[in-house]
Structures are given as C-alpha cells and as structure tokens.
Amino acid sequence: MLGLTVPVFGQYAGPAILARGEAPAAMQETPISFRPFITLSATYDTGLAGVAVTDQGQLATSAAYGAMISGGISGMKKWKRTTLGLDYRGSYTDYRTSQGQGYDQSFMLGLNYRLNRHTTFNFRETAGGFTRNFGMAGLAETVPFDPVGSYVPTTDFFDNRTLYLTSQADVVFQKSARLSFDLGGGLFINRRLSTALHGAVGESAMADMQYRISRRQTVGAVYTFNHMGYNNVLGGSFIHGVSGAYSIRLSRWWEFSGSGGFMRAESKFLQTTAVDPIIAELLGISYTTQLYHNILYRPSFSGRISRTIHHGVLYAFAGNAMTPGNGLFLTSYATILSGGYSYTGLRHWSASVTAGQTFAQAYGNIAGSYGGLTSQLSVSHTLTRNMSLSMNYSARKYQSPDYQNYNRLIYSASFGFSWSPGEVPLRIW
C-alpha cells in the first residue's frame, strides 16, 4: 500500500493553478500524437502599413492579395517522469504588390520533468518572429502551459519585423499531499526592425505557496517581480506584485483558477521636452532633458474558467498586468479580456474561434490610452484522408481616445488546401 501512495504523494493532481502558468488539468490527461501539416492558400490583407506616413501626416496603408505557404508540427508525448508538448508553425506570404514578402513563425514548447517524488522541474519556451501578427495567446491542446503568462507581442500597430523570445523555468516542491511551494524565473526579449520603435528586454521572478484544502480546491499566496528595459530610450520599470490565489475543479471537465492582489510599478525615463520660448531665446536652446519618475499602485487580478471537451477546449480569461507595451507605447497597465473555443472532430470538421479586448494606459515615454479588439475564426474540413480544405478570417480594431490616427480597422482572409497525415481533421488552433 505504501508503494502505491508514493507516486500520488509526489504529484499535485489538483486543479490547475493559473499563477503557475498551468493549462487546465484535464487538457494534460491524454497524450496527442505529433502531426505535421503543410498548407497552400490565397490570402487578402487590408491595412498593410510600414513605419511611415504620407505627406499629409496620415498612416500610409494599402491592401494586397498574396500567395501563402505555411506548415508546422504539434503534439504531446508522455513518459513515466516526463511530459513534452510542442507547437510550431511558420508561413511565407508573397504579396502581388509592392508590399513584398512576409515571414511569420511561432514556437511553443513545454517540458515537465519529475525529478523525484517530491520535486518537479518545469520549462516553458515561446519564441517567434512576424511581420504582421493577428495571433492571440490562446490555449493549445498540445502544450502543457497557458501562454497568457508569456511576453508575446500581440498589439503591434505597424507591419514591422518583430522577433520575440520568452524563457521561463520553475521548480515545484511537494512538501506533502496538500502543501507545495514553487520558485521560478524567466527572461524575455522583443526586438523590432524599425529604429523608430522600441524593443524590450526584461527579467521576472516568482514564488508561491499553495495549500490544497480539499480534493477539488486549492488556495495560496503569490509574489512576483518583473523588470522591463528598452532600447532606443533610457529608462525602464520595476514591478512588484503580491496576491492571493484560488483554484477549484468544479467537475471532471470544468475548472476555475484565479488570483487577486495589488502591484507596485516604478518607472524612470529620460525624456526630451521643449523649453519655454523666453528661456530658449536667452540660452539659445530649444529642448532639455528631464527625468520622468512615477510610482503607481494598482490592483491586480486574473481569472480563467475552462471547459475541457474530448474534442477541444472552451475557455474565458480576464486579467490585468503591467506590460512592456507595443513598441510605440512603453510600460502600460493593461486589462485583457479573451476567450476561445477549439474543436477537432473525429470525422470531418475542425474549428477554432478566439476573441479578445485590451484596454491599456501607457506611463512610459509616451502617455495615453490605447487598446484593441481582435477576433479570429479558422475552419478545416476533411476532403480525403490526408487532405483538408482550410479557411481563416482575422480582424483587428485599434482604438485610442487620445490619438485619433491610431484608430483603424484591418482584416485578413485566406483560403487554401492542407495536407496532414492522420485519422482526424487537421488541428488548426
């Protein structure tokens, strides 16, 4: 009997804890075979805009048709001590206009390794590059973590080459069947091709204590630290956060996990400002450098409810956080609402829909409110055993009450054919 209890003692096996970046527990119960895919499609994009303006000071935009080839591989594998999940996809688009070409890639990898019956090591990696990114950081059935905790740029205003990478690792120590501790950290890098925009680099750390009060419920306390620095501008931000956490597994398929507390954000930037005309005339200067120093206390919360289905997952998320901005705006306090549903049928159909709204207030180099609404619908229908018909539509509305030229609507639509070996339709989340 003692031998039977050892594996259980060494594993948490309770509801997923969002503060630790965990995906819903039910998503991790069944391995998913690794499957490659390749897609050829025609695409139409509006609102294509580089980092440039017209002679009238308006954003230079255009629409274009193009041909796109994309491919990738995804899957999850489990061993006695290890779980490995992978999702990779890349695309190349050739526009039939002066817009040229677009290259997009995204990579997510999650590794969970049980060192012994008390200790588990977790590693999460998100990386990629894009010219235009409609993607949302939604739940992927093949990756054992929630990418909402990664610094993946999703609100870039310009079609500018952007590279990003986030590496996170943590160690969970299971003190007893009820009590566990987690200690981890990470780093992120966002780089943008245009020198008019600001890339970001930063580090993070976290520590928490979780106590399982029943078979289905867990409570805990969480501390987080984040540092955000930028290129092309002197300054950065330091953010400390403290919160309480609560997770509950409502049934075998339904889960809720969330946290609430407060954060302290301290930002320092060197800014160039115009001087008074009288001083300018007297000293012969037009601008001077000033130190911008600001300390903010803000509430913090996050919550996710999910319904895991045999053929997919339905989820909704709400939360806020300090983010590194979007290259145009820097350190920002953002509230994010998002949700989605993915379905992979046993016979002919696969579908995925995601939507999200962001409200942000920038406190860095440029102050102001901005945000956006994003939605995406993808459908795949099996034609033969390995061939599928694929359709995709994405739309994004940029919004700002402070900057009128920031408001615009863009969308993208594609239609093509995909090849992927396997008995079920192509997974397209």
Secondary structure in CASP SS format (residue, H / E / C, confidence):
PFRMAT SS
TARGET T0000
AUTHOR 0000-0000-0000
METHOD secondary structure of the structure
MODEL  1
M C 1.00
L H 1.00
G H 1.00
L H 1.00
T H 1.00
V H 1.00
P H 1.00
V H 1.00
F H 1.00
G C 1.00
Q C 1.00
Y C 1.00
A C 1.00
G C 1.00
P C 1.00
A C 1.00
I C 1.00
L H 1.00
A H 1.00
R H 1.00
G C 1.00
E C 1.00
A C 1.00
P C 1.00
A H 1.00
A H 1.00
M H 1.00
Q H 1.00
E C 1.00
T C 1.00
P C 1.00
I E 1.00
S E 1.00
F E 1.00
R E 1.00
P E 1.00
F E 1.00
I E 1.00
T E 1.00
L E 1.00
S E 1.00
A E 1.00
T E 1.00
Y E 1.00
D E 1.00
T E 1.00
G E 1.00
L E 1.00
A C 1.00
G C 1.00
V C 1.00
A C 1.00
V E 1.00
T C 1.00
D C 1.00
Q C 1.00
G C 1.00
Q C 1.00
L E 1.00
A C 1.00
T C 1.00
S E 1.00
A E 1.00
A E 1.00
Y E 1.00
G E 1.00
A E 1.00
M E 1.00
I E 1.00
S E 1.00
G E 1.00
G E 1.00
I E 1.00
S E 1.00
G E 1.00
M E 1.00
K E 1.00
K E 1.00
W C 1.00
K C 1.00
R C 1.00
T E 1.00
T E 1.00
L E 1.00
G E 1.00
L E 1.00
D E 1.00
Y E 1.00
R E 1.00
G E 1.00
S E 1.00
Y E 1.00
T E 1.00
D E 1.00
Y E 1.00
R C 1.00
T C 1.00
S C 1.00
Q C 1.00
G C 1.00
Q E 1.00
G E 1.00
Y E 1.00
D E 1.00
Q E 1.00
S E 1.00
F E 1.00
M E 1.00
L E 1.00
G E 1.00
L E 1.00
N E 1.00
Y E 1.00
R E 1.00
L C 1.00
N C 1.00
R C 1.00
H C 1.00
T E 1.00
T E 1.00
F E 1.00
N E 1.00
F E 1.00
R E 1.00
E E 1.00
T E 1.00
A E 1.00
G E 1.00
G E 1.00
F E 1.00
T C 1.00
R C 1.00
N C 1.00
F C 1.00
G C 1.00
M C 1.00
A C 1.00
G C 1.00
L C 1.00
A C 1.00
E C 1.00
T C 1.00
V C 1.00
P C 1.00
F C 1.00
D C 1.00
P H 1.00
V H 1.00
G H 1.00
S C 1.00
Y C 1.00
V C 1.00
P C 1.00
T C 1.00
T C 1.00
D C 1.00
F C 1.00
F C 1.00
D C 1.00
N C 1.00
R C 1.00
T E 1.00
L E 1.00
Y E 1.00
L E 1.00
T E 1.00
S E 1.00
Q E 1.00
A E 1.00
D E 1.00
V E 1.00
V E 1.00
F E 1.00
Q E 1.00
K C 1.00
S C 1.00
A C 1.00
R C 1.00
L E 1.00
S E 1.00
F E 1.00
D E 1.00
L E 1.00
G E 1.00
G E 1.00
G E 1.00
L E 1.00
F E 1.00
I E 1.00
N E 1.00
R E 1.00
R E 1.00
L C 1.00
S C 1.00
T C 1.00
A C 1.00
L C 1.00
H C 1.00
G C 1.00
A E 1.00
V E 1.00
G E 1.00
E E 1.00
S E 1.00
A E 1.00
M E 1.00
A E 1.00
D E 1.00
M E 1.00
Q E 1.00
Y E 1.00
R E 1.00
I C 1.00
S C 1.00
R C 1.00
R C 1.00
Q E 1.00
T E 1.00
V E 1.00
G E 1.00
A E 1.00
V E 1.00
Y E 1.00
T E 1.00
F E 1.00
N E 1.00
H E 1.00
M E 1.00
G E 1.00
Y E 1.00
N C 1.00
N C 1.00
V C 1.00
L C 1.00
G E 1.00
G E 1.00
S E 1.00
F E 1.00
I E 1.00
H E 1.00
G E 1.00
V E 1.00
S E 1.00
G E 1.00
A E 1.00
Y E 1.00
S E 1.00
I E 1.00
R E 1.00
L C 1.00
S C 1.00
R C 1.00
W C 1.00
W E 1.00
E E 1.00
F E 1.00
S E 1.00
G E 1.00
S E 1.00
G E 1.00
G E 1.00
F E 1.00
M E 1.00
R E 1.00
A E 1.00
E E 1.00
S E 1.00
K E 1.00
F E 1.00
L E 1.00
Q E 1.00
T E 1.00
T E 1.00
A E 1.00
V C 1.00
D C 1.00
P H 1.00
I H 1.00
I H 1.00
A H 1.00
E H 1.00
L H 1.00
L H 1.00
G C 1.00
I C 1.00
S C 1.00
Y E 1.00
T E 1.00
T E 1.00
Q E 1.00
L E 1.00
Y E 1.00
H E 1.00
N E 1.00
I E 1.00
L E 1.00
Y E 1.00
R E 1.00
P E 1.00
S E 1.00
F E 1.00
S E 1.00
G E 1.00
R E 1.00
I E 1.00
S E 1.00
R E 1.00
T E 1.00
I E 1.00
H C 1.00
H C 1.00
G E 1.00
V E 1.00
L E 1.00
Y E 1.00
A E 1.00
F E 1.00
A E 1.00
G E 1.00
N E 1.00
A E 1.00
M E 1.00
T E 1.00
P C 1.00
G C 1.00
N C 1.00
G C 1.00
L C 1.00
F C 1.00
L C 1.00
T C 1.00
S E 1.00
Y E 1.00
A E 1.00
T E 1.00
I E 1.00
L E 1.00
S E 1.00
G E 1.00
G E 1.00
Y E 1.00
S E 1.00
Y E 1.00
T E 1.00
G C 1.00
L C 1.00
R C 1.00
H C 1.00
W E 1.00
S E 1.00
A E 1.00
S E 1.00
V E 1.00
T E 1.00
A E 1.00
G E 1.00
Q E 1.00
T E 1.00
F E 1.00
A E 1.00
Q E 1.00
A E 1.00
Y E 1.00
G C 1.00
N C 1.00
I C 1.00
A E 1.00
G E 1.00
S E 1.00
Y E 1.00
G E 1.00
G E 1.00
L E 1.00
T E 1.00
S E 1.00
Q E 1.00
L E 1.00
S E 1.00
V E 1.00
S E 1.00
H E 1.00
T E 1.00
L C 1.00
T C 1.00
R C 1.00
N C 1.00
M E 1.00
S E 1.00
L E 1.00
S E 1.00
M E 1.00
N E 1.00
Y E 1.00
S E 1.00
A E 1.00
R E 1.00
K E 1.00
Y E 1.00
Q E 1.00
S C 1.00
P C 1.00
D C 1.00
Y C 1.00
Q H 1.00
N H 1.00
Y H 1.00
N C 1.00
R E 1.00
L E 1.00
I E 1.00
Y E 1.00
S E 1.00
A E 1.00
S E 1.00
F E 1.00
G E 1.00
F E 1.00
S E 1.00
W E 1.00
S C 1.00
P C 1.00
G C 1.00
E C 1.00
V C 1.00
P C 1.00
L C 1.00
R C 1.00
I C 1.00
W C 1.00
END
